[in-house]
Amino acid sequence: MNPEPPPRPGRRSPAPRSDTSRRAPSPRSDASRRVAVTSPRTAAARRPRYPATREIDEQTRLGEVYMHSLLRTQFRLALFVCTALACVIGGLPLLFLLIPELREVHLLGVPLPWAVLAGLIYPAFVIGAWLYVRQAERNERHFAELVERR
């Protein structure tokens, strides 16, 4: 009951099929009909890529994320170093309180607690500061590599 639509202008109407035309086409005949269509444009239009340093300089949202990550890393390092030094400095009086025999020891005529708290604490500060600067510079190098890699 569905009449066939009229043929479009410029096209031939398909030839009626017989039972012999129902067999599967051979792979060779399919391959000869396939055509690869290529375009001289190989890449789609992309947004211009800005370096991350420009994002940071212009204070864009992405630049803020980069700077926030660096500041968070440096802050975490500072907290770690300060906590470690506070534990050492706060732990020494506790050590002398819990082990009373250490209070009786003299080092070059000076009681050990005085010698440790007055003389050996400063090298601990210097070593802590040196380790902090070393790790902070490593964090900054890592950040610079991250920014340049983008």
N, C-alpha and C positions, 0 to 999 in steps of 0.2 A: 504494500500500500504506500510505501515511501517511494515516490518517484525519484529517479536519480537527478541530482542537481545538474543544471545545464553546464556544459564545459566552459571554463574561463577562456576569455579571448587570448589568443596566442599560445594556447596549450592544446596538445592533442588529448583526445579522450583515450583512456586506457583500452587496450585491445581485450576482447573477451578471453577469458582463460579457459583452457581445456584441461582435462584431467592430467595430461602429461606435463603441464606447466606447474603442477603442485609439488614436484619433487624439490628437495633442498638444493639450493645453489651450491656449486663447488666453491671451495675456499679461494681458488685462483680467480674466479670471476668476481668475487667480492673484493679481493685485493686490487683488482684492476680498476674497479669503480671508485675506490676510496682515494680521496685527494687530501693531502696535508695543506692546511691553510695557515700561512704564517704572516706575521706583520713586521714591518721594519721597526716598529716601536717595541722594544723588548722589555721595557720597564714601565710600570704605571707611574703616573705623576705622584711624586712624594712631596711631603712638606719639607721645606728647607731645614736642614739639621743644624741646630745651634750648638756650639760647644758648651759643655757644662759650666765652664768658667764664665761664659757670658750669662748663663742662667743665674749664677751666683752674683755677678756684678750688677745685674739688673734687678736683683731681689725678687725674682719670680717665685711662684709656689714651689717649683722643683728646686730652685736654688736654696730656698728656705729648708727644704727637706734635707738636702745635702749638708748644709751648715748645721742643722739640728743634730744630724747623726754624728758629725765630727765633735760638736760640743758635748753631746751625751757620752761619747767614748772617752773624751778627755776628763769629763767630770767623774765618770766611773773610775778611771785610773787614779785621779786625785783622792777620791774617797778611799780607795784600796790602800794607797800609800799612807795616808793620814791614819787610817784605822790600824794598820800594821805598826806604825810608830807609836801610836797611843797605847796599843796593847803592850809593846815592849816597855815603854816608859811607865805606864801604869802598873805593869806586872812586876817591875823591879821592887818597888816598896812592898808590894804584897809578898814577894818572895822573901824579902828580909824579915817580914812580919811572921811568916809561917815557919821559917827555918832560923831560929834565934842564934844558932851557932855561927851563921854568916855575919852577924852583927859584931861578933867578938874578933873576927879576923882583921888583921892590920896589913896594909900594903904600903911599904916604904914609910911606916910610921903613921899612916892615915887609915882610919877605919874604912873597911871595904865598901860600905854603903855610900860614904862620902866620895870615895875615889870613883865608884861606878857612876853615881848620879852627877858628879861635877866634871869628871874627865872623860869617861867612856861613852857618855850620851852623845857628845858632839860628833864623834866619828860616825855614830849610827845615823844622825841627822844628815851628814854629808853623803853617806852611802845611800840613804833613802832618797835624797834629792838627786843624786847621780842616776839612780835607777829610774826615778820618775822622768827625768829629762830624756834619758835614753828611750824609754817606752813611748813618751809623748812624741818624740821625733819619728819613731817607727809608725805611730798612728797617723801622723801627718803625711809621711811618705805613702802609706797605704791609701790614704784619702786622695792624695794627688794622683796616684796611679788609677784609682777608681774614676776620678774626674776626667783624666786624659783618655782612658779607655772608652768612655762613652762617646 
